[in-house]
Amino acid sequence: MAFGPDPHRLKIPRPVRRALKLLVRRHRAPHVVVQRAQILLLAHQCEGTEQIARKLSCSSRHVRKWKARFAAAPFLETLEDAPRSGRPSRIPIAARCQLVQLACARPDGVKSPAPFRDIWTYKSLAEALVKRTGHSISTSEVGRILRFEDLRPHRVRQWLKSEDPDFLRKAERVCRLYLHPPKDAIVVCVDEKPLQVLERKHPARVDPRDASVRHEYEYVRHGTQALLAAFDVQTGRVFGEVVAHRSAEALVSFMERLAARHPDKAVYVVWDNLNIHYDGADERWSRFNLRHGRRFRFVYTPKHASWMNQVEIWFSILQRRIIQYGDFATPHAQAQRVLGFIRHWNQKERHPFRWTWRTDRLQNRRDAA
C-alpha cells in the first residue's frame, strides 16, 4: 500500500494560535471565520488537506486557499474576507465632492446654477452638478450619495429663537420647579387653547378595503371658544373649563376655582407671557394673591418659549385625540367632548410627563456658534 509524504505542519505564532483557539470557542462568531480558524489549527497539528476537508465538510481547494493565505500573512485579520474591487465607479470622486459641496450651501435663488430656488431638490442638485462639472447623474444616484453622507438639503424644519436676555435664568427656574418641586407646594402649568367649533358637511367614511378613514374636507364653522386648563406637574391631573371668550375676567374666575381646589398649600403657577397673565392696570393678580394669603407664585417662561409650559404637551394630546378629527354641531357639544376627555384622562390615563430638557446643553447657550 502506497503512502504519500507526511503533511507539512503549518507554522502559527503562539499569540495568534491562542487567539484562534479563543475564536473557535466563541458561540457568536461568524461560522465562516470559525471554520477558517479550525482549518489553520488542524493544519498546525499536521493534519492533511484531504483529512481536514472531510472533518470540516468543505472542499480541499478551500482548505488549501486558507492555508496559503495565512502562510503569506500569519495574522488573525487574514481570516476576514479580502475587500472586493467591484465595478469601477462611474462618477469621479471630484464630482461626488462637488455634489456634497452644493448640498451643504443653499442656492442663492437668483443666479445660476439654481435660479428661483430657496432649497435644493434632488433634481435641481443634479442639474446644478451638470452645469458645474459636466457630469450627469440621476436623481436616485443623488439621493444615494446624500444619504451616504447623511445630508438632507430638501428638508426644512422651523424653529424660533428667543431674544429674551434673561432666557437662561427663567428657563433654569422653570426646570428646577419641574425636576425638584418644593415640598408641601403645588406646581401647575396654566394656559389657554383656542377652539374652533367645526362641523363636517358630510360624515366620515371608512374604506372597507383597507379600513382607512375618508374625512370630509368642507366644514361648517360654528364660532370659537377657549379652553382654560391647569396641568399638575407632580400628578398629571388636569383641571379645565371651556369659556366663550378668552379674557382676563374669565381667567381670574378660573384661577379662583383652581385656588379653591388647593386651599391650604402654596401654588406655583407656570405660564407664558400673554398680556392677561400680567397685572395690568387693575393689578388683577396682585389683588388675587392678596385675597389668597399671598400663597401664589407666578413663574413666567422665557419670551418665545411657551413650549416650556407642560400643559402645551397635554394640549397636543387633546388636539390629536379630540379636536383634529372632531365633528361638532354646536359649541356645547364640543365643550362636553373636551370636558369628557379631561375626566377620562384624570381617571384612566393621568400621569406626569418626564421632563428631559436641560439648560446646560451647548445648543442652549446664547454665545454658542
C-alpha positions as CSV (number, residue, x, y, z in Angstrom):
1,M,0.0,0.0,0.0
2,A,1.5,3.3,-1.1
3,F,1.7,6.3,1.3
4,G,2.3,9.9,0.4
5,P,4.6,12.3,2.1
6,D,3.8,13.4,5.6
7,P,1.7,16.6,5.8
8,H,3.5,19.8,6.2
9,R,2.9,21.5,9.6
10,L,1.6,25.0,9.3
11,K,3.6,27.4,11.5
12,I,1.4,29.6,13.7
13,P,2.9,32.1,16.1
14,R,1.9,31.4,19.7
15,P,-0.1,34.6,20.3
16,V,-2.1,34.0,17.1
17,R,-2.6,30.3,18.0
18,R,-4.0,31.4,21.3
19,A,-6.4,33.9,19.6
20,L,-7.5,31.2,17.1
21,K,-8.4,28.8,19.9
22,L,-10.5,31.5,21.6
23,L,-12.2,32.3,18.4
24,V,-13.2,28.7,17.8
25,R,-14.8,28.5,21.3
26,R,-16.9,31.6,20.8
27,H,-20.6,30.9,20.3
28,R,-21.4,34.1,18.4
29,A,-18.5,34.3,16.0
30,P,-19.4,34.0,12.2
31,H,-19.4,30.4,11.1
32,V,-17.1,31.0,8.1
33,V,-14.5,32.7,10.3
34,V,-14.6,29.8,12.8
35,Q,-14.2,27.3,10.1
36,R,-11.2,29.1,8.7
37,A,-9.6,29.1,12.2
38,Q,-10.3,25.4,12.5
39,I,-8.5,24.7,9.2
40,L,-5.4,26.5,10.5
41,L,-5.4,24.8,13.9
42,L,-5.8,21.3,12.3
43,A,-3.0,22.2,9.8
44,H,-0.8,23.2,12.7
45,Q,-1.4,19.7,14.1
46,C,-0.1,18.1,10.9
47,E,-3.5,17.1,9.6
48,G,-3.5,16.6,5.8
49,T,-5.5,18.7,3.4
50,E,-7.9,15.9,2.5
51,Q,-8.4,14.9,6.1
52,I,-9.2,18.5,7.1
53,A,-11.7,18.8,4.3
54,R,-13.5,15.6,5.4
55,K,-13.6,16.7,9.0
56,L,-15.0,20.1,8.3
57,S,-17.2,19.2,5.3
58,C,-15.6,21.5,2.9
59,S,-13.6,21.2,-0.3
60,S,-9.8,20.5,-0.4
61,R,-9.5,23.6,-2.6
62,H,-11.0,25.7,0.2
63,V,-8.5,24.2,2.7
64,R,-5.5,24.9,0.5
65,K,-6.7,28.5,-0.2
66,W,-6.8,29.5,3.5
67,K,-3.6,27.7,4.4
68,A,-1.8,29.5,1.6
69,R,-3.3,32.9,2.5
70,F,-2.4,32.5,6.2
71,A,1.1,31.4,5.4
72,A,1.6,34.6,3.4
73,A,0.2,36.8,6.2
74,P,0.2,35.0,9.6
75,F,-2.2,37.3,11.3
76,L,-5.7,37.0,12.8
77,E,-7.1,39.6,10.4
78,T,-6.2,37.3,7.5
79,L,-9.3,35.2,8.3
80,E,-11.6,38.1,7.2
81,D,-12.8,38.4,3.6
82,A,-10.5,40.5,1.5
83,P,-12.0,43.7,0.1
84,R,-13.5,43.3,-3.3
85,S,-12.8,45.7,-6.1
86,G,-16.3,45.7,-7.6
87,R,-17.4,47.6,-10.6
88,P,-15.4,50.8,-11.2
89,S,-17.3,53.9,-10.1
90,R,-18.8,55.8,-13.0
91,I,-18.9,59.0,-11.0
92,P,-15.5,60.5,-10.2
93,I,-14.7,61.3,-6.6
94,A,-14.3,65.0,-7.5
95,A,-17.9,65.1,-8.9
96,R,-19.2,63.5,-5.7
97,C,-17.3,66.1,-3.6
98,Q,-18.8,68.9,-5.7
99,L,-22.3,67.5,-5.2
100,V,-21.8,67.4,-1.4
101,Q,-20.4,70.9,-1.5
102,L,-23.5,72.1,-3.4
103,A,-25.8,70.4,-1.0
104,C,-24.1,72.0,2.0
105,A,-24.7,75.5,0.6
106,R,-28.1,76.9,0.0
107,P,-29.0,78.1,-3.6
108,D,-29.0,81.8,-3.9
109,G,-32.3,81.8,-5.7
110,V,-31.2,84.4,-8.2
111,K,-28.2,83.4,-10.2
112,S,-27.1,80.1,-11.8
113,P,-26.9,77.2,-11.1
114,A,-30.2,77.2,-9.2
115,P,-32.3,80.3,-10.1
116,F,-35.6,80.8,-8.3
117,R,-34.9,78.2,-5.7
118,D,-34.6,78.6,-2.0
119,I,-34.0,74.9,-1.1
120,W,-32.4,72.1,-3.0
121,T,-34.2,69.1,-4.5
122,Y,-32.5,66.0,-5.9
123,K,-33.4,67.2,-9.5
124,S,-32.1,70.7,-9.0
125,L,-28.9,69.3,-7.5
126,A,-28.3,67.0,-10.5
127,E,-28.9,70.0,-12.9
128,A,-26.5,72.2,-10.9
129,L,-23.9,69.5,-10.9
130,V,-24.1,69.2,-14.7
131,K,-23.5,73.0,-15.1
132,R,-20.6,73.0,-12.7
133,T,-18.8,69.8,-13.6
134,G,-20.3,68.4,-16.8
135,H,-21.2,65.1,-15.1
136,S,-24.8,64.0,-15.4
137,I,-26.2,61.7,-12.8
138,S,-29.7,60.5,-12.0
139,T,-31.8,61.9,-9.2
140,S,-31.8,58.4,-7.5
141,E,-28.0,58.5,-7.5
142,V,-28.0,62.0,-6.0
143,G,-30.2,60.6,-3.2
144,R,-27.9,57.6,-2.6
145,I,-24.8,59.9,-2.4
146,L,-26.5,62.3,0.0
147,R,-27.9,59.5,2.2
148,F,-24.5,58.0,2.5
149,E,-23.2,61.4,3.7
150,D,-26.3,61.8,5.9
151,L,-27.3,65.0,4.2
152,R,-31.0,66.2,3.7
153,P,-30.9,69.6,1.9
154,H,-34.5,69.3,0.9
155,R,-35.8,69.2,4.5
156,V,-36.9,72.4,6.2
157,R,-37.6,72.5,10.0
158,Q,-38.9,75.5,11.8
159,W,-37.5,76.9,15.0
160,L,-38.0,80.1,17.0
161,K,-35.1,81.9,18.7
162,S,-35.9,83.5,22.0
163,E,-34.5,87.0,22.3
164,D,-35.2,87.1,26.0
165,P,-32.0,88.5,27.7
166,D,-32.9,86.5,30.8
167,F,-33.6,83.3,29.0
168,L,-31.3,81.0,30.9
169,R,-32.3,82.4,34.3
170,K,-36.0,82.0,33.6
171,A,-35.5,78.6,32.0
172,E,-33.5,77.3,34.9
173,R,-36.2,78.3,37.4
174,V,-38.9,76.5,35.3
175,C,-36.7,73.4,35.0
176,R,-36.0,73.5,38.8
177,L,-39.7,73.5,39.5
178,Y,-40.3,70.6,37.2
179,L,-37.4,68.5,38.4
180,H,-37.3,69.5,42.1
181,P,-40.8,70.8,43.1
182,P,-40.9,72.4,46.5
183,K,-42.2,70.3,49.3
184,D,-45.7,71.0,50.5
185,A,-46.4,73.0,47.4
186,I,-48.3,72.5,44.1
187,V,-46.8,73.3,40.7
188,V,-49.3,73.8,38.0
189,C,-48.9,74.8,34.3
190,V,-51.7,77.1,33.1
191,D,-52.5,78.2,29.6
192,E,-55.4,78.8,27.2
193,K,-56.2,76.8,24.0
194,P,-58.4,78.4,21.3
195,L,-61.0,76.0,19.9
196,Q,-62.8,76.3,16.5
197,V,-66.2,74.6,16.5
198,L,-66.2,72.8,13.2
199,E,-68.9,70.5,11.8
200,R,-68.2,68.4,8.7
201,K,-70.7,68.8,5.9
202,H,-70.7,65.1,5.4
203,P,-69.9,62.3,7.8
204,A,-66.5,60.5,7.7
205,R,-66.4,57.1,5.9
206,V,-64.3,54.0,6.5
207,D,-62.9,52.3,3.4
208,P,-63.8,48.6,3.6
209,R,-60.7,47.6,1.6
210,D,-58.1,48.8,4.0
211,A,-60.0,50.4,6.9
212,S,-58.7,53.9,6.1
213,V,-60.8,56.8,7.1
214,R,-62.0,59.3,4.4
215,H,-62.5,62.7,6.1
216,E,-64.7,65.3,4.5
217,Y,-62.7,68.4,3.5
218,E,-65.5,71.0,3.7
219,Y,-66.9,72.1,7.1
220,V,-69.4,74.5,8.7
221,R,-67.9,76.8,11.3
222,H,-70.0,77.4,14.4
223,G,-67.8,80.0,16.1
224,T,-64.9,79.7,18.6
225,Q,-64.4,79.2,22.3
226,A,-61.4,78.7,24.5
227,L,-60.2,76.0,26.9
228,L,-58.6,77.2,30.2
229,A,-56.5,74.4,31.7
230,A,-54.1,73.7,34.6
231,F,-51.8,70.7,34.5
232,D,-50.4,69.4,37.8
233,V,-46.7,68.7,37.2
234,Q,-46.4,66.1,40.0
235,T,-49.6,64.1,39.4
236,G,-50.6,64.7,35.8
237,R,-54.1,65.7,36.8
238,V,-55.8,68.3,34.6
239,F,-58.3,70.9,35.7
240,G,-60.1,72.6,32.8
241,E,-63.0,74.8,31.8
242,V,-64.4,75.8,28.4
243,V,-65.3,79.5,28.2
244,A,-67.0,81.5,25.4
245,H,-64.1,84.1,25.2
246,R,-60.6,84.2,26.5
247,S,-60.4,87.3,28.7
248,A,-58.8,88.4,31.9
249,E,-62.1,88.2,33.8
250,A,-62.6,84.5,32.6
251,L,-59.0,83.7,33.6
252,V,-59.4,85.2,37.1
253,S,-62.6,83.3,37.7
254,F,-60.8,80.1,36.5
255,M,-57.9,80.8,38.9
256,E,-60.4,81.4,41.8
257,R,-61.8,77.9,41.3
258,L,-58.2,76.5,41.0
259,A,-57.3,78.1,44.3
260,A,-60.4,76.5,45.9
261,R,-59.1,73.1,44.9
262,H,-55.8,73.7,46.8
263,P,-56.9,75.8,49.8
264,D,-54.0,75.2,52.2
265,K,-50.9,74.9,50.0
266,A,-48.5,77.2,48.2
267,V,-49.2,77.2,44.5
268,Y,-46.5,77.8,41.8
269,V,-48.1,78.8,38.5
270,V,-46.0,78.4,35.4
271,W,-47.4,80.3,32.4
272,D,-46.2,82.3,29.4
273,N,-46.1,86.0,28.7
274,L,-49.6,86.6,27.4
275,N,-50.9,90.0,28.3
276,I,-53.7,88.7,30.6
277,H,-51.0,86.8,32.6
278,Y,-49.7,90.2,33.9
279,D,-51.2,92.5,36.4
280,G,-52.5,95.2,34.0
281,A,-53.9,98.5,35.1
282,D,-56.3,96.8,37.6
283,E,-53.5,94.8,39.3
284,R,-55.6,91.7,38.9
285,W,-53.0,89.2,40.1
286,S,-51.6,91.2,42.9
287,R,-55.2,91.6,44.3
288,F,-55.9,87.9,43.6
289,N,-52.8,86.8,45.5
290,L,-53.7,89.1,48.4
291,R,-57.1,87.5,48.6
292,H,-55.5,84.1,49.0
293,G,-52.9,84.9,51.6
294,R,-50.0,85.5,49.1
295,R,-49.5,81.8,48.6
296,F,-49.4,82.0,44.8
297,R,-46.1,82.4,43.0
298,F,-46.3,83.3,39.3
299,V,-43.4,82.0,37.2
300,Y,-43.1,83.1,33.6
301,T,-41.5,81.1,30.8
302,P,-38.9,83.0,28.7
303,K,-40.3,85.0,25.8
304,H,-41.0,82.9,22.7
305,A,-40.5,79.8,24.8
306,S,-44.1,78.8,25.7
307,W,-43.1,75.2,24.7
308,M,-41.6,75.0,28.2
309,N,-45.1,75.0,29.6
310,Q,-46.0,71.4,30.2
311,V,-49.7,72.0,29.6
312,E,-48.8,72.5,26.0
313,I,-47.8,68.8,25.8
314,W,-51.2,67.9,27.1
315,F,-52.9,70.2,24.6
316,S,-51.1,68.3,21.8
317,I,-52.6,65.1,23.1
318,L,-56.1,66.7,23.2
319,Q,-55.6,68.0,19.7
320,R,-54.7,64.6,18.3
321,R,-57.4,62.7,20.2
322,I,-60.4,65.0,20.2
323,I,-60.0,68.2,18.2
324,Q,-58.2,67.3,14.9
325,Y,-60.8,64.9,13.6
326,G,-63.8,66.0,15.7
327,D,-67.2,66.8,14.3
328,F,-69.1,69.3,16.4
329,A,-72.5,70.7,15.6
330,T,-72.6,73.2,18.5
331,P,-70.1,74.8,20.9
332,H,-71.9,72.9,23.7
333,A,-71.2,69.6,22.0
334,Q,-67.5,70.4,21.7
335,A,-67.3,71.6,25.3
336,Q,-68.9,68.4,26.6
337,R,-66.5,66.3,24.5
338,V,-63.4,68.2,25.7
339,L,-64.5,68.1,29.4
340,G,-65.4,64.4,29.0
341,F,-61.8,63.7,27.8
342,I,-60.5,65.6,30.8
343,R,-62.5,63.4,33.1
344,H,-61.3,60.3,31.3
345,W,-57.7,61.5,31.4
346,N,-57.9,62.1,35.2
347,Q,-59.5,58.7,35.9
348,K,-57.7,56.4,33.4
349,E,-54.6,57.9,31.7
350,R,-53.3,60.5,34.2
351,H,-49.5,60.6,34.5
352,P,-46.8,63.2,34.9
353,F,-44.6,64.0,32.0
354,R,-40.9,63.1,32.2
355,W,-39.0,66.4,31.6
356,T,-35.7,65.9,29.8
357,W,-34.8,69.4,28.5
358,R,-31.9,71.0,30.3
359,T,-30.3,74.4,30.3
360,D,-26.7,73.3,30.5
361,R,-26.6,71.9,26.9
362,L,-24.4,73.6,24.3
363,Q,-27.2,74.5,22.0
364,N,-29.0,76.4,24.7
365,R,-26.1,78.8,25.3
366,R,-26.6,82.3,23.9
367,D,-23.0,82.6,23.0
368,A,-22.8,79.2,21.2
369,A,-21.9,79.4,17.5
